Amino acid sequence: MTTTKRETGGVFNRRAVLLSGVAFGGLGAVALRIAQLQATDLFSGEWSDRAEENRFDRRVITPPRGVLYDRFGVELATTRRDLRVSIIPEDVDDLEATIGAIAQILELDANWVRRRVREARNGKPYDPLLLRQGLEWDQFAIINARLPELKGVIAEDTETRSYPHSLVFAHPIGYVAKPTQREIDRVLAEGPEGERRAIYLRNPDVRLGKAGIEKALEDVLHGEAGWRLVKVDANGRPVGEDSASLNPPKPGAGIVLTLDADLQKRAMEALGEEAGSAIVMDIYTGDILVMASAPGFDPNLFVNGIGQRDFDALNLSERHPLYHKSVTGTYAPGSTFKMMVGIAARRAGMPEDWAVSCPGYFPFGGRNFHCWRRGGHGRVDMHAAIKGSCDVFFYRAALYAGAERIAQVAREFGFGQRYDLGLPVRDGAYLDSMKQGIVPDPAWWRSIGRGQWTDGLTVNFGIGQGDLQVTPIQLAVMTARLAANGRAVVPRLIREGPGVSDPPAFPLIPGLDPAHLAQVRTGMYGVSNEGGGTALSASNLGLVRHPETRRILPLTPETARYEPVRIAGKTGTAQVRALTAATRGRHYSTIEWKYRDHGLFVCFGPWDEPRYACAVVVEHGGAGSGVAGPIAKVIMHDTILKDPARLQPRTLAQLQAQSAGAPA
Amino acid sequence: MTAMLASARGPRTGVIGKLRRLNWWIITSLTVLALIGVAMHTSVSSGDATALKPLTHGLRYAALLFIAIAVALFVPPRSWYLIAYPLYATTMLLLIGVELVGETRMGATRWLAVGPVSLQPSEIMKVAIVLALARYYEDLKPGRAVTLLWSIPALFLIGAPVALVMHQPDLGTATLIAMAGLAVMFLAGLRWRYIIVAMGVAAASAVGAYYFALHDYQRARINVFLGLADDPLGEGYHVLQSKIAIGSAGLTGAGWRQGSQSQGDFLPEKDTDFIFTMIVEEFGFLGGFVVVAIFAFLLWKAVEVATRARTMFGALASAGVAATLSCYVLINTAMVTGLVPVVGIPLPLISYGGTAMVTIMAGFAIVLSIDLHRDQTGARGILW
């Protein structure tokens, strides 16, 4: 006996209908679920948004960096077209063959091919690998033409930061480079905002300022990144672009500097192979026309990553090409400091005709303080002492003035302080951070735990030696303040840029007696124009002033009858080793370079209507009159002849209108 | 007697007559679904003119349909009844064989290599379990099917293969075998009180299984589904992408070959388990609804065959195939819409791949055969 359908058919049919109902219900639920998902999307857009997120990749567009101009609109740092070739390793069938073919076009050796193949194997297969940039146009064209056979190769026409004057402006402008891992780690530590920033920094096109103005004004110059949506597949491979969704980047702001490209170039040439610094300032406005440090280096090397060998060559050189000596180099000012001592002594009550007898040494405190001139100067007053740079006079003048008063005058003339030039000030960077220098006085001496100040220190202070440390820019400021009849000139490097306003009229240094100032100024005139002056070699600039038009003209037979243009100056020698009998009087060239004294020269001119102040420091250049003086003379000649202060500078608005009008 | 009937009914006998009496509603539904599959595989392969998937899919269906019709015409229910137990026993042996010498692919041991052919015995079991249970209940004395005692052998028939398949591990197939078997038991008339108790036990053992019997990856899927784990790029990625594609499709979809999520490869497994998502993305709510409706129609037609069948075997076998189909479709569509955890079950006749299509076509060959031969009095004497 078996069951028949008829006997149980009723139950079966009922249950079959029930079960079918459950199945239909389930299918209905699926349909409702679809409707529900889509209804959610209608109200919140949730799924559509995520679909778009999936589909589109937000690609960062790095902003064009702000252009740096000199005062007359010469581009000092700009954005240059860069032709490059990259590969996406994943898309390349045969890495050796493909990279080899490119090497052939670019005329590169097998070594290069091997290195690139290894990089391609080690990197992420779908990340583009930059093979070479800075391609010549014809190389780029050949690669472009052969793209169909070179699978996985990308030829890109992009932009990169460029410094057209190479080493001439390397120090004030600095350079950009790829963010370092440390910089990325630092922003990563800043939380979620930092993470977004880190992603941006990892973009291969992003560059950050690493030194100079590029670093200090990074925020202004960088601009704001834009983005575009690129249609991608799930592997992130672009399959198209949505031109409607372009959010263009905001370019960085341009900046006009106070520098004069011609004069800066001239200064770098004049410094030549020397290590040192030259600065020229406009004493009316404080504009820094020249801010040269030598030796220079090519900032373009850093933009796309400098090689270790190149970096070592720069970093380990004893002439320190990477140092921005104008603001980071500290030197004893030597005799260039004597004007300060003279003013301080006069302020202490020293009579105008006070004179001393110089036998070539000054016995004090049980030892002899030597004068640079072995036989001495004989009887000298202040005018003669500045002119002949008599050390003995200023040993005694310093004792007359007292250390505190000398320090005070030094500070009034701009020593011992930093200036806001738009250059990096601290932040731990040792290569480009502006130094404050040291103006010693008894209080400072105690504060660093060296006990009681002694008169012996004051004597040394009198000739700008000892602990006194000044930077070339401070020397330039001192000279400018002397030239501007005691107005507290403040230097500036940025003429026009965000947050920069016109310089105020500089106030007179309070408490400065014009008679005291006049005395040291005429002393400086004597240095380069009177018999016995230490820098007579710098006297003849070869320039004359036309008596009616007041224009400066080169000295020619026709103009020889006009009044020559004169400058006032002061030599200085900063001891690297204490002045000893062994080195005294020896010609500097017979001493090993790194033990030679630093040579300094400060000057201003034209004497009849001062406008420009100049300071030159030549490291290990021997006495100031030897090397520094002639360099200053060359620079002053060109500066006074060009007279940039009288030429109309270009404004940022003009420059931007001009670049907008120019073909791209 | 057969000959007399044949002459009396005239055109209702003979191959032509039989062809005319085949259930063409079912055949048409199957064919429409397979053609939808061809269309979707063409879309999957868009941009690749040399892709063979759509052609393979279509030819595979055509061949299977031809075989299924031939089987329906020439293999009567009586034969299915006779081979039910031997088929079940052989499949069990094969499953044990898989345990011992099975081939492991992607971490699961499901395949058995027989010469050049690899075969998944767990797939054969989906049909075999239905036939074996149908025969078991056919053979029972009246009234016994409703009792607990006589349900125990049926439970063993289901439990043994389910346990083996679970161990492979293949949760999806095990679920399908169990649900098809339990559906047959339910239809055979088991008393409600036992069913209710059994459902309680099932719920309890599901919890138990979660902690003890499931593999880590299976547990991970369930965790993500339950919202216990957040893992958008791991186990939850498939469903998230599926929901994105379905949610953003709208009423009529992006259009054939225009679905951005499917075409952009964001949707994984779009030609197999997640093909329903692609249908909805490209044809919208309406497209999804039409596909679900065709499956519902097919299900209705299969249940109709079951209710018309004169024998318990025929009724239960047809209903069992209908249940298997329903489980496939329900689990797949519920999975891709995020209603149930991810279980690797394709959408029959549409998803690419031969296995599920063979299983479903084999099942419908039996349904067609039962329907075709429902009035064949000659079968009576043999069947009981």
Interface residues (C-beta under 8 A of the other chain):
Chain A: M1 T2 T3 T4 K5 R6 E7 T8 G9 V11 F12 N13 R15 A16 V17 L19 S20 A23 F24 G26 L27 A29 V30 A31 R33 I34 A35 L37 Q38 T40 D41 E46 W47 S48 R50 A51 N54 R55 K231 V232 D233 A234 N235 V239
Chain B: Y137 E138 D139 L140 K141 P142 R144 A145 A183 F186 L187 A188 G189 Q241 K243 I244 A245 I246 G247 S248 A249 G250 L251 S260 Q261 G264 D265 F266 V280 F285 G288 F289 V292 A293 F295 A296 L299 W300 V303 A306 T307 A309 R310 T311 M312 G314 A315 L316 A319 A322 A323 S326 V329 L330 T333 A334 T337 G338 L339 W384
